[in-house]
Amino acid sequence: MNFQQQAQQWQTLFRQKQQGSVLSRVLLWLMAGLMLVFAMGILLFVLMLSWLLIPLFLYKRRQLKKRMQQAFSQQQWQSSTETGSAGRVIEGEVIDRKD
């Protein structure tokens, strides 16, 4: 079977499929349109939800970071007072030796 015969078979099959009633075509287009509108509504809802939740998540992240910094600074202060080296600076120089 060559390409022309295959193309003719596809054309006849397509013509047979197009002979459906006008009512079924209209119903099909309406269903497709409703599905598209429904999908757009879901997309818009998810977009609005993300716009509302992103600032909330950022606020919580900032609060957590602030608490962790406070805990770290308090831990540093406690460790420095325990060792008695608060405010002490150790100076030195780095010597690079090549073997």
C-alpha positions as a Markdown table, in Angstrom:
| # | Residue | x | y | z |
|---|---|---|---|---|
| 1 | Met | 0.0 | 0.0 | 0.0 |
| 2 | Asn | 1.5 | 3.3 | -1.0 |
| 3 | Phe | 1.1 | 6.8 | 0.5 |
| 4 | Gln | -1.7 | 7.9 | -1.8 |
| 5 | Gln | -3.9 | 4.9 | -0.9 |
| 6 | Gln | -3.2 | 5.5 | 2.8 |
| 7 | Ala | -4.1 | 9.2 | 2.5 |
| 8 | Gln | -7.4 | 8.3 | 0.7 |
| 9 | Gln | -8.3 | 5.9 | 3.5 |
| 10 | Trp | -7.6 | 8.5 | 6.1 |
| 11 | Gln | -9.7 | 11.1 | 4.2 |
| 12 | Thr | -12.7 | 8.7 | 3.9 |
| 13 | Leu | -12.5 | 7.9 | 7.6 |
| 14 | Phe | -12.4 | 11.6 | 8.4 |
| 15 | Arg | -15.4 | 12.3 | 6.3 |
| 16 | Gln | -17.4 | 9.6 | 8.0 |
| 17 | Lys | -16.5 | 11.0 | 11.4 |
| 18 | Gln | -17.6 | 14.5 | 10.3 |
| 19 | Gln | -21.1 | 13.3 | 9.5 |
| 20 | Gly | -22.2 | 13.5 | 13.2 |
| 21 | Ser | -25.1 | 15.8 | 14.1 |
| 22 | Val | -24.8 | 19.5 | 14.7 |
| 23 | Leu | -26.1 | 19.0 | 18.2 |
| 24 | Ser | -23.3 | 16.6 | 19.2 |
| 25 | Arg | -20.7 | 19.1 | 17.8 |
| 26 | Val | -22.2 | 22.0 | 19.8 |
| 27 | Leu | -22.3 | 19.8 | 22.9 |
| 28 | Leu | -18.7 | 18.9 | 22.4 |
| 29 | Trp | -17.6 | 22.5 | 22.0 |
| 30 | Leu | -19.6 | 23.5 | 25.1 |
| 31 | Met | -18.0 | 20.7 | 27.2 |
| 32 | Ala | -14.6 | 21.7 | 26.0 |
| 33 | Gly | -15.2 | 25.3 | 26.9 |
| 34 | Leu | -16.5 | 24.4 | 30.3 |
| 35 | Met | -13.5 | 22.3 | 31.0 |
| 36 | Leu | -11.2 | 25.1 | 29.9 |
| 37 | Val | -13.0 | 27.6 | 32.2 |
| 38 | Phe | -12.9 | 25.2 | 35.1 |
| 39 | Ala | -9.1 | 24.7 | 34.6 |
| 40 | Met | -8.5 | 28.4 | 34.4 |
| 41 | Gly | -10.5 | 28.8 | 37.7 |
| 42 | Ile | -8.3 | 26.2 | 39.4 |
| 43 | Leu | -5.2 | 27.9 | 38.0 |
| 44 | Leu | -6.3 | 31.3 | 39.3 |
| 45 | Phe | -7.2 | 29.9 | 42.7 |
| 46 | Val | -3.7 | 28.3 | 43.1 |
| 47 | Leu | -2.1 | 31.5 | 42.0 |
| 48 | Met | -4.0 | 33.6 | 44.5 |
| 49 | Leu | -3.3 | 31.0 | 47.2 |
| 50 | Ser | 0.5 | 31.2 | 46.5 |
| 51 | Trp | 0.4 | 35.0 | 46.6 |
| 52 | Leu | -1.2 | 34.8 | 50.1 |
| 53 | Leu | 1.0 | 32.1 | 51.5 |
| 54 | Ile | 4.5 | 33.3 | 50.3 |
| 55 | Pro | 4.6 | 36.3 | 52.6 |
| 56 | Leu | 3.4 | 34.2 | 55.5 |
| 57 | Phe | 6.2 | 31.6 | 54.9 |
| 58 | Leu | 8.8 | 34.4 | 54.6 |
| 59 | Tyr | 7.6 | 35.9 | 57.9 |
| 60 | Lys | 7.9 | 32.6 | 59.6 |
| 61 | Arg | 11.3 | 32.0 | 58.2 |
| 62 | Arg | 12.5 | 35.5 | 59.4 |
| 63 | Gln | 11.2 | 34.7 | 62.9 |
| 64 | Leu | 12.9 | 31.4 | 63.0 |
| 65 | Lys | 16.2 | 33.0 | 61.8 |
| 66 | Lys | 15.9 | 35.7 | 64.4 |
| 67 | Arg | 15.3 | 33.1 | 67.2 |
| 68 | Met | 18.3 | 31.1 | 66.1 |
| 69 | Gln | 20.5 | 34.1 | 66.0 |
| 70 | Gln | 19.4 | 35.1 | 69.5 |
| 71 | Ala | 20.0 | 31.5 | 70.8 |
| 72 | Phe | 23.5 | 31.5 | 69.1 |
| 73 | Ser | 24.5 | 34.9 | 70.6 |
| 74 | Gln | 23.2 | 33.8 | 74.0 |
| 75 | Gln | 25.2 | 30.5 | 73.8 |
| 76 | Gln | 28.3 | 32.5 | 72.7 |
| 77 | Trp | 27.9 | 34.9 | 75.7 |
| 78 | Gln | 27.5 | 32.0 | 78.1 |
| 79 | Ser | 30.5 | 30.2 | 76.8 |
| 80 | Ser | 32.7 | 33.3 | 76.9 |
| 81 | Thr | 31.7 | 34.1 | 80.6 |
| 82 | Glu | 32.4 | 30.5 | 81.6 |
| 83 | Thr | 35.9 | 30.5 | 80.3 |
| 84 | Gly | 36.7 | 34.0 | 81.5 |
| 85 | Ser | 37.9 | 35.2 | 78.2 |
| 86 | Ala | 35.2 | 37.8 | 77.5 |
| 87 | Gly | 36.6 | 40.7 | 75.5 |
| 88 | Arg | 40.1 | 39.1 | 75.1 |
| 89 | Val | 41.7 | 39.3 | 71.7 |
| 90 | Ile | 44.5 | 36.9 | 70.7 |
| 91 | Glu | 47.0 | 38.3 | 68.2 |
| 92 | Gly | 49.4 | 36.4 | 66.1 |
| 93 | Glu | 51.0 | 36.1 | 62.7 |
| 94 | Val | 50.8 | 33.4 | 60.2 |
| 95 | Ile | 54.1 | 32.0 | 58.9 |
| 96 | Asp | 54.0 | 30.1 | 55.7 |
| 97 | Arg | 56.7 | 27.4 | 55.5 |
| 98 | Lys | 57.6 | 25.7 | 52.3 |
| 99 | Asp | 59.3 | 22.3 | 52.7 |
